[in-house]
Amino acid sequence: MGYRQLTQTQRYQIHARYDLGISQRQIGRMLGIHSSTISRELRRNATASGYDPEQAQARSDHRRRTARKWTKRLPSMIAAVTGRLRDDWSPEQISGFMAPLAGVGVSYQWVYNLIWDDKAHGGDLWRHLRQPKRRSKHRAQAESAGLGKIPNRVGIEHRPVDVDDRLYIGHWEGDTVVQVHKKSGLVTLVERRSGCLLAARLPKLSAELTHKAMIRLLKPRRGAVQSITLDNGSEFADHETVSKAVTAKTYFCDPYCSGQRGTNENTNGLIRQYFPKGTDFRQVTDTELRRVVTKLNDRPRKRLGYRTPAQVFLGEYSGGLDTAGAALID
């Protein structure tokens, strides 16, 4: 029999038998506990006045609360956490992912402590933390200016209400990530339920290049495209061409309401970690962009029960993941 934590009831039983002069070996046999556990318990918690089960329980509880988890300091554990930080996972994602994988929980605060300790010793793990920035007010104004340039625009108020529930894949949000002065950019499409990202480079921002890129991204997946919710930029003026190509409805957000495309907006913020403002997307290769898209799609998300966007989208699309129609996390 190996060592295990004693309960308060067992401590009362030890106390009763110990007071009667019964040996530690006999007490162990009576309670089904190894004699070394009895010996350790008495050595740790008995005082000059004897063994008090309530005081022993209080001491044990205190030790468990304040003990440092030696497993968290194992080089293999630190290496695993460090590796994921360098792959740009957030501390919260690491915490949620590591527990079922390694059988040892690490809190996100512990991961942050590791980062700051590393920084204090000249390390660079902190550089992999995200630096979210507020969206430019001027960007929102530019979007609203494009309202009149979108023919047959259908507002989000006409979108079926069940899209809000995110119970099934097939509903996408679209936006652009642009270089200063709109010299170049990316078109990004994010599936609302899974958070799966698709992206393509735009050497220059135009409605023609944008709709061609969207069709190229969505057509191979058109079985999982029912609706697309877009911002009001004039680059989406050819939305009807996209709609016909993939047999999907297109809707547009209200002006100044980027939160209506919150999944896409948040994902664009993650993309900016790799392609900060000022990036000339004409100088970014398709290989570099695919690497970033894959990295984000393979990163676990809390709202997905720490599954990855790729797991949820591909799993439900293929039928291999039987979660469609249900919440992904309780």
C-alpha positions as a printed NumPy array, in Angstrom:
array([[  0.   ,   0.   ,   0.   ],
       [  1.329,   3.457,  -0.886],
       [  0.927,   6.771,   0.878],
       [ -2.363,   8.645,   0.581],
       [ -3.911,  11.645,   2.301],
       [ -5.776,  10.787,   5.5  ],
       [ -9.338,  11.911,   6.139],
       [-10.486,  13.522,   9.373],
       [-12.496,  10.364,  10.215],
       [ -9.341,   8.263,   9.896],
       [ -7.515,  10.692,  12.158],
       [-10.181,  10.205,  14.852],
       [ -9.779,   6.434,  14.475],
       [ -5.99 ,   6.684,  14.789],
       [ -6.407,   8.839,  17.891],
       [ -8.778,   6.36 ,  19.575],
       [ -6.509,   3.357,  18.964],
       [ -3.263,   5.202,  19.719],
       [ -4.63 ,   6.219,  23.108],
       [ -5.304,   2.528,  23.856],
       [ -1.643,   1.71 ,  23.265],
       [ -2.211,  -0.215,  20.033],
       [  0.92 ,  -0.34 ,  17.863],
       [  1.238,   1.632,  14.648],
       [  1.448,  -1.581,  12.615],
       [ -1.783,  -2.9  ,  14.174],
       [ -3.559,   0.445,  13.64 ],
       [ -2.514,   0.336,  10.009],
       [ -3.925,  -3.168,   9.549],
       [ -7.209,  -2.209,  11.258],
       [ -7.707,   0.827,   9.044],
       [ -6.286,  -0.674,   5.851],
       [ -3.473,   1.898,   5.833],
       [  0.249,   1.263,   5.536],
       [  2.05 ,   1.506,   8.871],
       [  4.459,   4.096,   7.419],
       [  1.445,   6.384,   6.851],
       [  0.532,   6.084,  10.555],
       [  4.132,   6.739,  11.549],
       [  4.355,   9.807,   9.287],
       [  1.045,  11.149,  10.6  ],
       [  2.118,  10.906,  14.245],
       [  5.573,  12.321,  13.535],
       [  4.134,  15.334,  11.721],
       [  1.13 ,  16.139,  13.836],
       [  1.603,  14.84 ,  17.37 ],
       [  2.702,  17.388,  19.978],
       [  4.192,  17.148,  23.444],
       [  0.665,  16.904,  24.818],
       [ -0.311,  14.047,  22.523],
       [ -2.129,  13.525,  19.22 ],
       [ -5.181,  15.721,  18.561],
       [ -7.105,  14.681,  15.399],
       [ -8.673,  18.125,  14.88 ],
       [ -5.35 ,  19.896,  15.24 ],
       [ -3.771,  17.298,  12.922],
       [ -6.418,  17.966,  10.265],
       [ -5.885,  21.73 ,  10.54 ],
       [ -2.117,  21.321,  10.136],
       [ -2.58 ,  19.044,   7.123],
       [ -4.962,  21.487,   5.452],
       [ -2.512,  24.328,   5.99 ],
       [  0.372,  22.36 ,   4.484],
       [ -1.667,  21.468,   1.412],
       [ -2.667,  25.098,   0.861],
       [  0.845,  26.457,   1.169],
       [  2.92 ,  23.651,  -0.359],
       [  4.721,  24.393,  -3.601],
       [  3.824,  21.813,  -6.217],
       [  7.138,  20.176,  -7.008],
       [  5.671,  18.754, -10.204],
       [  5.238,  22.279, -11.532],
       [  8.959,  22.852, -11.168],
       [  9.987,  19.79 , -13.135],
       [ 12.178,  20.752, -16.103],
       [  9.841,  18.826, -18.42 ],
       [  6.823,  20.818, -17.194],
       [  8.618,  24.151, -17.548],
       [  9.823,  23.142, -21.008],
       [  6.279,  22.238, -22.075],
       [  4.876,  25.562, -20.852],
       [  7.766,  27.54 , -22.326],
       [  7.354,  25.826, -25.678],
       [  3.699,  26.79 , -25.878],
       [  4.449,  30.353, -24.842],
       [  6.957,  30.571, -27.68 ],
       [  4.214,  29.268, -29.953],
       [  2.168,  32.288, -28.809],
       [ -0.378,  30.503, -26.624],
       [ -1.821,  32.657, -23.859],
       [ -1.278,  31.678, -20.188],
       [ -4.99 ,  30.916, -19.873],
       [ -4.904,  28.612, -22.916],
       [ -1.875,  26.805, -21.507],
       [ -3.561,  26.375, -18.13 ],
       [ -6.704,  24.921, -19.665],
       [ -4.833,  22.657, -22.058],
       [ -2.103,  21.289, -19.764],
       [ -4.281,  19.823, -17.001],
       [ -5.891,  16.989, -18.986],
       [ -2.729,  16.476, -21.034],
       [ -0.201,  16.187, -18.222],
       [ -2.454,  15.334, -15.295],
       [ -1.   ,  18.266, -13.364],
       [ -2.817,  21.579, -13.279],
       [ -0.927,  24.81 , -13.782],
       [ -2.804,  28.02 , -13.11 ],
       [ -2.541,  30.846, -15.606],
       [ -1.144,  32.988, -12.783],
       [  1.671,  30.467, -12.345],
       [  2.421,  30.8  , -16.069],
       [  2.524,  34.595, -15.733],
       [  4.889,  34.252, -12.779],
       [  7.127,  32.072, -14.927],
       [  7.102,  34.752, -17.645],
       [  7.997,  37.616, -15.296],
       [ 10.683,  35.557, -13.575],
       [ 12.114,  34.778, -17.007],
       [ 12.046,  38.478, -17.904],
       [ 13.817,  39.404, -14.663],
       [ 16.625,  37.084, -15.721],
       [ 16.875,  38.628, -19.176],
       [ 14.511,  36.222, -20.971],
       [ 12.131,  37.09 , -23.786],
       [  9.022,  35.015, -23.014],
       [  7.121,  38.22 , -22.238],
       [  7.445,  39.254, -25.875],
       [  5.036,  36.454, -26.791],
       [  2.201,  37.963, -24.755],
       [ -0.431,  39.714, -26.796],
       [ -0.596,  43.494, -26.871],
       [ -4.177,  44.202, -27.919],
       [ -4.826,  47.703, -29.147],
       [ -8.049,  49.556, -29.558],
       [ -9.361,  49.775, -33.027],
       [ -8.864,  53.103, -34.709],
       [-11.835,  55.438, -34.612],
       [-10.89 ,  56.617, -38.091],
       [-11.259,  53.08 , -39.396],
       [-14.867,  52.95 , -38.242],
       [-15.554,  56.296, -39.894],
       [-14.063,  55.072, -43.152],
       [-16.291,  52.007, -43.055],
       [-19.447,  54.026, -42.605],
       [-18.443,  56.188, -45.549],
       [-18.691,  53.09 , -47.75 ],
       [-22.348,  52.386, -46.948],
       [-23.664,  53.983, -50.134],
       [-21.145,  52.076, -52.273],
       [-22.585,  48.635, -51.464],
       [-25.383,  47.679, -53.859],
       [-28.321,  45.653, -52.502],
       [-26.928,  45.819, -49.004],
       [-28.94 ,  43.738, -46.492],
       [-28.554,  44.79 , -42.864],
       [-27.812,  42.44 , -39.992],
       [-31.307,  43.017, -38.616],
       [-32.54 ,  40.687, -41.386],
       [-30.161,  37.889, -40.469],
       [-31.923,  34.819, -38.959],
       [-31.869,  35.013, -35.167],
       [-30.594,  31.441, -34.784],
       [-27.233,  32.587, -36.197],
       [-26.643,  34.298, -32.849],
       [-26.818,  30.967, -31.016],
       [-23.651,  29.54 , -32.636],
       [-25.024,  26.013, -32.412],
       [-23.991,  24.977, -35.918],
       [-21.087,  25.738, -38.194],
       [-21.674,  27.604, -41.451],
       [-22.003,  31.242, -40.454],
       [-19.001,  33.433, -41.227],
       [-17.839,  36.971, -40.484],
       [-15.647,  38.942, -42.859],
       [-13.369,  41.951, -42.608],
       [-10.071,  43.291, -43.881],
       [ -6.776,  43.904, -42.113],
       [ -5.16 ,  46.823, -43.912],
       [ -1.848,  48.57 , -44.278],
       [ -1.791,  52.289, -43.519],
       [ -3.636,  54.287, -46.212],
       [ -5.106,  51.008, -47.536],
       [ -2.139,  50.305, -49.775],
       [ -2.466,  46.553, -49.213],
       [ -4.167,  44.181, -46.81 ],
       [ -5.724,  40.847, -45.968],
       [ -9.283,  39.658, -46.285],
       [-10.178,  37.553, -43.258],
       [-13.116,  35.205, -42.803],
       [-13.879,  33.635, -39.424],
       [-16.497,  30.959, -38.791],
       [-18.647,  32.041, -35.85 ],
       [-19.053,  28.745, -33.97 ],
       [-15.548,  27.325, -34.292],
       [-13.473,  30.491, -34.757],
       [-11.817,  28.849, -37.772],
       [ -9.878,  31.451, -39.754],
       [ -9.388,  31.806, -43.501],
       [ -7.265,  34.637, -44.9  ],
       [ -5.841,  35.812, -48.206],
       [ -3.509,  38.631, -49.205],
       [ -4.768,  41.668, -51.112],
       [ -1.873,  43.391, -52.95 ],
       [ -4.243,  46.334, -53.18 ],
       [ -7.674,  46.891, -51.704],
       [-10.397,  46.642, -54.302],
       [-13.816,  45.046, -54.55 ],
       [-12.66 ,  42.825, -57.404],
       [ -9.621,  41.395, -55.623],
       [-11.607,  40.99 , -52.421],
       [-14.482,  39.027, -53.923],
       [-12.101,  36.778, -55.868],
       [-10.129,  36.034, -52.707],
       [-13.31 ,  35.286, -50.739],
       [-14.562,  32.863, -53.373],
       [-11.168,  31.161, -53.492],
       [-11.25 ,  30.682, -49.704],
       [-14.884,  29.667, -49.291],
       [-15.662,  27.6  , -52.384],
       [-13.812,  24.462, -51.216],
       [-15.879,  24.67 , -48.005],
       [-19.174,  25.826, -49.515],
       [-20.995,  22.946, -47.814],
       [-20.303,  24.784, -44.566],
       [-21.164,  28.305, -45.728],
       [-24.703,  29.509, -45.084],
       [-24.228,  33.177, -44.254],
       [-21.487,  35.814, -44.271],
       [-21.695,  38.935, -42.102],
       [-19.468,  41.745, -43.371],
       [-18.373,  45.211, -42.393],
       [-19.328,  48.189, -44.51 ],
       [-16.066,  48.732, -46.374],
       [-16.418,  49.401, -50.089],
       [-14.105,  46.445, -50.758],
       [-17.171,  44.243, -50.086],
       [-19.237,  45.906, -52.807],
       [-19.163,  42.696, -54.902],
       [-20.758,  40.641, -52.127],
       [-23.477,  39.371, -54.454],
       [-20.868,  37.662, -56.631],
       [-19.562,  35.849, -53.548],
       [-23.085,  34.977, -52.445],
       [-23.894,  33.311, -55.772],
       [-20.576,  31.455, -55.972],
       [-20.954,  29.778, -52.572],
       [-24.771,  29.835, -52.271],
       [-24.825,  31.878, -49.091],
       [-26.632,  34.965, -47.815],
       [-24.602,  38.106, -47.069],
       [-25.455,  40.626, -44.349],
       [-23.835,  43.866, -43.22 ],
       [-23.271,  45.203, -39.717],
       [-24.668,  48.478, -38.483],
       [-22.273,  51.454, -38.77 ],
       [-19.887,  51.816, -35.792],
       [-20.909,  48.347, -34.497],
       [-17.866,  46.171, -35.106],
       [-18.928,  44.138, -32.06 ],
       [-21.583,  42.572, -34.284],
       [-18.638,  40.781, -35.886],
       [-16.923,  40.139, -32.586],
       [-15.395,  36.784, -33.527],
       [-13.761,  38.273, -36.612],
       [-12.735,  41.438, -34.8  ],
       [-10.975,  39.491, -32.043],
       [ -9.238,  37.237, -34.552],
       [ -7.964,  40.245, -36.487],
       [ -6.427,  41.417, -33.221],
       [ -4.557,  38.114, -32.985],
       [ -3.35 ,  38.489, -36.56 ],
       [ -1.92 ,  41.894, -35.703],
       [  0.419,  40.178, -33.259],
       [  2.202,  38.767, -36.324],
       [  1.521,  41.538, -38.826],
       [  1.541,  44.84 , -36.911],
       [  0.215,  48.08 , -38.317],
       [  2.409,  49.312, -41.104],
       [  2.998,  45.823, -42.502],
       [  3.195,  45.901, -46.292],
       [  1.25 ,  42.799, -47.248],
       [  2.752,  42.914, -50.723],
       [  5.979,  41.806, -49.022],
       [  4.306,  38.998, -47.046],
       [  4.432,  35.601, -48.736],
       [  1.498,  33.204, -48.95 ],
       [  3.613,  30.709, -46.997],
       [  4.065,  33.183, -44.142],
       [  0.345,  33.902, -44.066],
       [ -0.564,  30.189, -44.094],
       [  1.807,  29.617, -41.18 ],
       [  0.035,  32.26 , -39.085],
       [ -3.438,  31.019, -40.043],
       [ -2.483,  27.447, -39.122],
       [ -0.986,  28.586, -35.833],
       [ -4.193,  30.397, -34.849],
       [ -6.456,  27.546, -35.985],
       [ -4.409,  25.047, -33.96 ],
       [ -4.496,  27.088, -30.76 ],
       [ -7.05 ,  25.897, -28.136],
       [ -9.82 ,  28.261, -27.102],
       [-11.532,  28.444, -23.744],
       [-15.008,  28.887, -25.254],
       [-14.495,  25.673, -27.245],
       [-13.743,  23.659, -24.121],
       [-10.044,  24.042, -25.013],
       [-10.539,  22.386, -28.376],
       [ -8.952,  24.127, -31.334],
       [-10.899,  25.942, -34.077],
       [ -9.592,  23.402, -36.591],
       [-10.787,  20.483, -34.444],
       [-14.3  ,  21.899, -34.111],
       [-14.745,  23.069, -37.702],
       [-13.267,  20.031, -39.437],
       [-14.749,  17.635, -36.892],
       [-18.303,  18.932, -37.233],
       [-18.004,  19.453, -40.995],
       [-16.936,  15.836, -41.494],
       [-19.275,  14.464, -38.844],
       [-16.337,  13.08 , -36.886],
       [-17.093,  15.354, -33.926],
       [-20.587,  14.788, -32.594],
       [-21.094,  18.189, -30.948],
       [-23.213,  20.067, -33.495],
       [-26.3  ,  21.674, -31.988],
       [-24.893,  21.707, -28.457],
       [-22.82 ,  24.106, -26.393],
       [-19.105,  23.361, -26.637],
       [-18.481,  24.249, -23.01 ],
       [-20.791,  24.092, -19.99 ]])
